[in-house]
């Protein structure tokens, strides 16, 4: 089996991210310095992955027109009758069958980062426990850990198929990685609230920017992914959801979208309450934790479904942080 560029990228990222973390932290960091370092790496990583993914997704290879005799769109009544094990033929759909070595390398960068950040979560918990006299104050650690392990495992499975030239759905997976786009703004909010609490105007701008970025990267994006996949069959996002997704993907995607909409609504309300009614901004942590878990489940289901499509020929960020950060 030849050594592929994406495998080299995975190996490089597994070395580069921990090295960068050590350089930023120094030999004996405290919990605040360590947290600042991992959020700096999170911002750099999410910006890099977002930029590279947008570049690859803009390439013409993914946007070929469907054949003229492609199946006609089904009526809403027919869609409700569908879903009993019959799925559309995606054997020539470029969003499923298209391949790109650069796209594979981007997933390798994400995978290497998640491995590094999983270790960082454990180290951060130890530093916080030490700073708090033995009391662990990180309420989202277990959720973040589950999120990273879930997505990281799915990407490792994907790279098994990449190594054998059998990857499918790489276009859809890259689109899901665009959820990284909201992470830099999330980390900016954390920085302003932690180190510049008096910069109220900047905090307001960061909060509003995060509301917009979150909606685009985690609510609208899900509909965009469904629409792009279904365009080959002449379907919109809703028709694609009912007609083209296997049951695990349908459950995971629907739950992820509903949770993202719910958390985005809570985020809006808590930000408005903070600035207009001087209320608390800590009410949405549990909803955000659920979003992280559902997102990892959706991507893992996508990886498994893509592998199935490869057989029968037939979908961060860093996500670290909370609304209170």
N, C-alpha and C positions, 0 to 999 in steps of 0.2 A: 504494500500500500504506500503510495507516494506521500511525502510530507507536504501538506498543503499550506499556502500562505495564511489561511485562517487559523491553522493550528499553531503556526509561529506567532501570530498575533495573540492568541490565547496565552501562550507561554510567556510572551513579553509582558502582557498586562498583569499576569500573576506575579511578576517580579517588579514591574515598574510602580504599581500602586503602593505596595508596602514600603518600597524604598522612598517614595515621595512622602508618605506618611511619617516615616522616621526622620526625614530631613526637616519637615515642618514642626514636628513635636520636640525634637531633641531627645537626649538620652533618658531624662526623668521628668516627663510632663505632668502637670497637675490636670485635674479633670476639665477645667475651663479651656486650657490651652489645647488639650487633646480634642475637645469638642470643636473648637475653632478650626483645628487642622482638618478634621474629617469633613466638616462642612465646606471648607475651601476645596478639598478634593472632590466632594460631591458636586459643587458648582462647576468646576473645570470639566469633570467627567460628563455631566448632563449636557453642558453646552457643546462639548465635542461630539457626543453621540447624536444630539439633535441636529447639528449642522451636517454631519456626515450622512445621517439618514435622509434628511431633506434633499441632499445632493443625489443620492442613489435613487430615491423615489421619483425624482424629476426626469430620470433617463427614459428615452422613448421605448425601450424594450418591454416595459410593463404596460404600455398603453396601446397595444394593437387592437384593431377593430374586430368584433366577432364576425364569424362567417355569416353570409346572407341567409342561410337556411337554419340559423340558430333557433332554438325553441322559442315560441312566442310567449310573452308574459302571461301568467295565469291570472284569472279574476280573483278578487278577494274571497269569493265563495269557494273557489277551487283550492285556494291557499289553505283554508281552514280544514279541508278534507285531506290535505297532504301531510306528510310527516310520519308515515307508518313504515319507515325504512327505505323509502325511495328518495334519492338525492340526485341533484343535477349532475350532468356529465361535465367535469372540470378537466378532462384530459388535455385540453388545448387552451384552458384559461390561463393567461400569463400571470395573473395574481397568485395562482396556485403552483403552476409548473415552472415559472420563470426562475432563473438561477443567476447569481452574481457573486463572484469571489469577494468583492469589496463588501457586499451586504453580509456575507458570512463572517468577514473580519469584524464588522461592527457588532454582530452578536457575540463574537469572541471578546471584544473589549468590554461589553456589558457583563459577560459571564465572569471575567477576571476581576472586574470591579466589585461584583457582588460577593465573591469569595473574600476579597480583602475587607469589605465593609462588614461582612458577617463576623470576622475576627475582631474588627474594630468595635462592634456592638458589645461583645463580651468584655473587651478591655475597658471600654467606657463604663460598663456596669461596675467593674471592679474599682475603677478610680472614683466613681460617684459614691460607692459604698464606703470607701476609705475616707472620702471627704465628709461624708455624713455620719461618721462614727459607726459604720457597720450597717446602716439602714439603706437599703436600695430604694432610690427615689425615681428610677426610670420606669414609669408606668407602661410605656409602649415597647419596651425591650422585647418581650416575648412575641408580640405581633410583628415587629420589624424582623425578628429572627426567622419567624415562620415565612414571612413574605420573601425574604432573601433566599432562604433555602428552597422554597417552592419554585421561584423563577430561575434560580441558579441551576437546580436539578433539571428543569425543563430545557434550559439552554444546553446543558451537558448532553442530554439525550439528543437534542437537535444536532450537536456536533458529531455524535456517533453516525447519524445519517449523512451529514456533510462529508465525513471521512470516506463513506462508501458511495458518494455521488448520488444519494437518494433523497436529498432534502426537498421538501415541498412547503409551500406557503410562506416563503421567506419574505415576500412583499408584505404580507399581512403582519408578520412578526415585526418587521421594521416599523410599520405604522404604529404598532403598540408601543415600541420604544420611544416614539415621539411624546409619550406621556412624561418623559424626562424634561420636556420644555418648561414645565411649571416649577421645577426644582430650584433654579437660580433665584427666582423671586421669593420662594419660600425661605431660602437661606438668608436672603437679604432682610426679610422680616425678622428672622431670628437675631441677626446681627444688630439691627436697629433697636430691638426690644431689649437686648442683653447689654449692649455697650453704649447706645445713644438714646436712652429713654426720653431725653428732653427734646429730641428732634421730631416734634409732633407732626409737622407738615410732611417731612420725609416718610414718617411712619404711615401717615394717611395715604400718600401716593403709593407706597409699597403694598398696603392692604388692598387698595383698589386695583392695582396692577395684578395682584395675586388672584383676586376674584375673576378678573378677565382671563388671565392665563390658565387658571384651573378649568374654567368653563370650556375654553378652546381645546385644551390638551386632554381633558378627561371626560367631558360630556359630549361636545360636538364631535370630537375625534372618533368616538365609537360609532356614531351614525355615519360618519365619513368612510370608515373602514367597511361597514356593511354595504354602503352604496357603491364603493369602488369594486368590491368583489362581485356584487350582483349585476353591475353594468354589463358584464359579458353575456348575461342571460336576459338583459332588458328589464331588470328589476330595480326598484328603489330600495332604500334601506329597510323599510318595514317588510316589503315582500321578501327580501333576502333573508331577514331574520326568521320568518316563518317557513320559507321554502328551501333555503340552502344550508342551514346549520344542522349538524348532528345534535342529538339531545343534550349531551354534556356541554357542548359549546353554547347551545341555546340557553341553558340554565345559567352557566357561568357568565355569559355576555349580558344577559338580561339583569342578573343580580348586580353585576358590576356597574352597569349604567344607572340602575335605580339608586344604588348606594352613592354613586358619584353625584347624581342630581340631588339626593337628600343632603349630602354633606355640603355641597355648594350652596344650597338654600340655608343651611344652618350657619355656614361661614358668613354669608351676606347679613343674616340677622344679627350675629354676634358682633360683627364689625360696626353695623349701624347702631347697635345698643351701646357699644363702647364709646363712640364719638357723639352720639345724640343723647343717650340716657346715662352715660357713665357706668355702664354695666360691666359684667365680667365677660371675658373672652375664652373661658375654659369649658364651655358647655359641649363642644363638638368633638372632644378627644376620642370618645368611644366610637362615634360614627366614623371618624378618620381611621381608627384602628380596623374597623370592619372593611373599609375601602381597601386598605393594604392587603388584607387577607383575600378578599374577593378578586383583586387584581392578579395576585399570584395564582389563584385557582383558574382564572380565565386563561392566562398565558400557558399554564401547564396543560389545560384541556386543549388549547390550540395546538400545542406541540404534539400531543398524542393524536389529535384528529389529522394533522398534517401528515403524520407517519402512516396513518391508515389510508389516506388518499394516495400515498405513494405506492401502496400495495394493490389497491383495487382500481387505480387509474381515475379515480373520480376526478381559531380560527384556526424614583428612580424610582428619587428618585432619590437621582436619588429620591427615594420617597421618605427619607428621614424627616422628622419634625412633626409638629402639631400646630393647630391654629393658635395655640397660646405661645408658641415660640416666636 
